[in-house]
Amino acid sequence: MYYSKQHKHRSQINLVYKISLFAGIAILILAFPLALILPTSVSFENGFLENSQVIVLLIGSAYNLFLIGKSIDRQIEAFHIWCSVMMIFMAFRELSWGRVFYPIALEETGPIFVAMSDFDWKIEAYVLIVFFLLFLILFMLRNLPLARMWNCSLPLTIIIEMIIAIIFSYIGDHGMFLGKLQGQIVEEFGELAFYVLIPALCIHYHRELTN
């Protein structure tokens, strides 16, 4: 019975790992071709791609909470807690700390939102940001198995994909090759690919630390 449960657990983790890895690859492959045919509205703030990024981050955060129950020691549990909170922090960032709920105008490049300086909850937002950052740093230094992680094998495939995703995001943000409007789509696909790959990265270290 124990072996059966362990085998089922490994199979589930392997499945999620493969989905995360290959979905990231697929997004990167399709980013430029789709940028040529999709309307620029898909890349607007609070649009399809931005909302997809938030959903992916929240799902990834929830999956890390699931992996806490599958961890063999407290250090691995702490690693997944940290990853979960980090992804929530990134989701808040994608929501511009709540400003996406306050559009005030619409331009060619997308909706315009209330500036952070005019945001009614700016003090609360800044306090929340600082709290999250301090928590993440202190929790990482005190609880994460950094020495053990340093000795783990590097997930080179995932790292290369993430670097490509960052390059795509940079290219799109600066309007290279396709121009500013279509480049916006490439930028958002790059960010989406990066976020999709995070669960695979977390699973890699879960398996390495478990072994």
Secondary structure, DSSP 8 states (H G I E B T S, - for coil): -HHHHHHHHHHHHHHHHHHHHHHHHHHHHHHHHHHHHS-GGGGSTTSHHHHHHHHHHHHHHHHHHHHHTT-SSHHHHHHHHHHHHHHHHHHHHHTGGGGGG-EEEEETTEEEE--GGG-TTHHHHHHHHHHHHHHHHHHHHHHS-HHHHHTS---HHHHHHHHHHHHHHHHHHTTTTTHHHHHHHHHHHHHHHHHHHHHHHHHHHHHHHH-
